[in-house]
Amino acid sequence: TDFISMVNIAGRGWTVVSKVFAGRPLGSLSYLEPNMASTHSDIVAQLQHYFDGQRPGAGSSTIMRKVFHPTALLRGPVMECDHADFPQFHVGDLRVLNALEFFDMLDDPDFPTWEDTGLNKIVKIDKSGPRSACATVQIQCGEYLFTDHLSMLLLGNQSTGQAKWMIVHKTFVPSAI
């Protein structure tokens, strides 16, 4: 079962920008979570780091590193509302950041400030297997509302308690508020 994120890119149309997958033996039904509440609470706890890490000020990237895998990529289309902030891109271009570039943006003193006005929320969480999930969230950043599709994997050894949900890919779409 694949979680596929697609973005409408100028000149290309709808393009796959991320795929996270989970497998199971042929003939088995789709994945059924034995204890959905506990799994979702673990994912929600990690997503709280995502919301907290968006706040401006010292330590934002430190908080965000708790939920982003260091090799994660972030992709989204340049929209009319954010083209002025990124003149090197054209509207409709695909913008790609790695996690380290994202962390640097968060630590920049000019990173937009925001207050939680009730727009920040988890829209839904889907799972395709015991170690793969996709969370759709909305978050306000400055004058923009971002809808983010966060591909997450449960990484680490579960038997030793070292496993945790990590964002391995973020597809974002900004819109002016």
Salt bridges, closest charged atoms under 4 A:
ASP2 OD2 - LYS19 NZ 3.57
GLU33 OE1 - LYS127 NZ 2.63
ASP52 OD1 - ARG55 NE 3.95
ASP93 OD2 - HIS90 ND1 3.53
ASP126 OD2 - LYS124 NZ 3.57
ASP148 OD2 - LYS170 NZ 3.58
